[in-house]
């Protein structure tokens, strides 16, 4: 009976994702989010600057 539970726990541990893989995935998602936020910010800033330049003319 104990072998059954030992095998079950071993299978559960092998099925869960590796912590290193999880950390890398979270890091990649964070970098992607920051890059998209920076891109949206620069785009908004450029458009605002363009409107300000058009208003001066």
DOSEKOL-340778 format. One line per field, with one value per residue: residue number from 1; residue in three letters; x, y, z of N, C-alpha, C in turn. Coordinates in steps of 0.05 Angstrom, whole numbers, plus 5000, padded with zeros to 4 digits. Each point is the difference from the previous one (the first is absolute). Layout:
N
i c(NUM, ...)
aa c(Ala, ...)
n_c1 c(X, ...)
n_c2 c(Y, ...)
n_c3 c(Z, ...)
ca_c1 c(X, ...)
ca_c2 c(Y, ...)
ca_c3 c(Z, ...)
c_c1 c(X, ...)
c_c2 c(Y, ...)
c_c3 c(Z, ...)
REM end
This chain:
57
i c(1, 2, 3, 4, 5, 6, 7, 8, 9, 10, 11, 12, 13, 14, 15, 16, 17, 18, 19, 20, 21, 22, 23, 24, 25, 26, 27, 28, 29, 30, 31, 32, 33, 34, 35, 36, 37, 38, 39, 40, 41, 42, 43, 44, 45, 46, 47, 48, 49, 50, 51, 52, 53, 54, 55, 56, 57)
aa c(Unk, Unk, Unk, Unk, Unk, Unk, Unk, Unk, Unk, Unk, Unk, Unk, Unk, Unk, Unk, Unk, Unk, Unk, Unk, Unk, Unk, Unk, Unk, Unk, Unk, Unk, Unk, Unk, Unk, Unk, Unk, Unk, Unk, Unk, Unk, Unk, Unk, Unk, Unk, Unk, Unk, Unk, Unk, Unk, Unk, Unk, Unk, Unk, Unk, Unk, Unk, Unk, Unk, Unk, Unk, Unk, Unk)
n_c1 c(5017, 5022, 5007, 4975, 5001, 5021, 4990, 4978, 5014, 5014, 4978, 4989, 5023, 4999, 4975, 5007, 4996, 5023, 5011, 5021, 4986, 4988, 5024, 5010, 4978, 5001, 5026, 4995, 4979, 5016, 5020, 4984, 4989, 5024, 5008, 4977, 5004, 5025, 4993, 4980, 5018, 5019, 4982, 4989, 5025, 5006, 4977, 5003, 5025, 4989, 4981, 5019, 5015, 4978, 4995, 5026, 4996)
n_c2 c(4976, 4999, 4978, 4995, 5008, 4985, 4981, 5003, 5003, 4979, 4988, 5006, 4992, 4979, 5000, 5010, 5025, 5000, 5005, 4990, 4980, 4997, 5002, 4985, 4985, 5003, 4995, 4981, 4992, 5003, 4989, 4981, 4998, 5001, 4983, 4986, 5002, 4995, 4980, 4993, 5002, 4988, 4982, 4999, 4998, 4983, 4987, 5001, 4992, 4982, 4995, 5000, 4985, 4985, 5002, 4998, 4983)
n_c3 c(5000, 5015, 4985, 5003, 5026, 5004, 4984, 5015, 5023, 4993, 4991, 5024, 5013, 4984, 5006, 5024, 4991, 4988, 5023, 4989, 4989, 5024, 5011, 4982, 5003, 5027, 4999, 4982, 5015, 5021, 4987, 4991, 5024, 5010, 4981, 5003, 5027, 4997, 4984, 5015, 5020, 4986, 4992, 5024, 5010, 4980, 5004, 5026, 4996, 4983, 5017, 5019, 4983, 4995, 5026, 5001, 4979)
ca_c1 c(4983, 5018, 5012, 4980, 5000, 5027, 4999, 4982, 5013, 5022, 4987, 4991, 5023, 5011, 4980, 5000, 5021, 5025, 5000, 5017, 4983, 4979, 5013, 5006, 4975, 4990, 5019, 4995, 4975, 5004, 5015, 4982, 4981, 5014, 5007, 4975, 4992, 5019, 4993, 4975, 5006, 5015, 4982, 4983, 5017, 5005, 4975, 4996, 5021, 4993, 4977, 5010, 5015, 4981, 4986, 5017, 5002)
ca_c2 c(5024, 5024, 5005, 5014, 5029, 5010, 5004, 5022, 5025, 5004, 5009, 5028, 5018, 5002, 5013, 5029, 5013, 5006, 5028, 5016, 5006, 5019, 5026, 5010, 5008, 5024, 5021, 5007, 5014, 5026, 5016, 5006, 5020, 5025, 5010, 5010, 5025, 5020, 5007, 5015, 5026, 5016, 5007, 5021, 5025, 5010, 5012, 5025, 5019, 5007, 5018, 5026, 5012, 5009, 5022, 5023, 5010)
ca_c3 c(5000, 5001, 4974, 4983, 5006, 4992, 4971, 4994, 5007, 4980, 4975, 5003, 5000, 4973, 4982, 5004, 4984, 5014, 5011, 4982, 4977, 5008, 5004, 4973, 4987, 5013, 4992, 4972, 4998, 5011, 4981, 4978, 5010, 5003, 4973, 4988, 5013, 4991, 4972, 5001, 5011, 4980, 4978, 5010, 5002, 4973, 4989, 5015, 4991, 4972, 5002, 5011, 4979, 4980, 5011, 4999, 4973)
c_c1 c(5017, 5012, 4981, 5001, 5027, 5001, 4982, 5013, 5023, 4989, 4990, 5023, 5012, 4981, 5000, 5023, 5024, 4999, 5017, 4984, 4979, 5011, 5007, 4975, 4990, 5018, 4995, 4974, 5002, 5015, 4982, 4980, 5014, 5006, 4975, 4991, 5019, 4994, 4975, 5005, 5015, 4982, 4982, 5015, 5006, 4976, 4995, 5019, 4993, 4976, 5009, 5015, 4981, 4985, 5016, 5000, 4976)
c_c2 c(5025, 5006, 5015, 5030, 5012, 5006, 5023, 5027, 5006, 5010, 5029, 5020, 5003, 5015, 5030, 5013, 5007, 5029, 5018, 5008, 5021, 5028, 5012, 5010, 5026, 5024, 5009, 5015, 5029, 5019, 5008, 5022, 5028, 5012, 5011, 5026, 5023, 5009, 5017, 5029, 5018, 5008, 5023, 5026, 5012, 5014, 5027, 5022, 5009, 5020, 5028, 5015, 5011, 5025, 5026, 5013, 5016)
c_c3 c(5000, 4973, 4982, 5005, 4993, 4971, 4992, 5005, 4980, 4974, 5002, 4999, 4972, 4982, 5004, 4985, 5018, 5009, 4982, 4975, 5006, 5004, 4973, 4985, 5011, 4992, 4971, 4997, 5012, 4981, 4976, 5008, 5002, 4973, 4986, 5012, 4991, 4971, 4999, 5010, 4980, 4977, 5008, 5002, 4973, 4988, 5013, 4990, 4972, 5001, 5009, 4978, 4978, 5010, 4998, 4972, 4992)
REM end
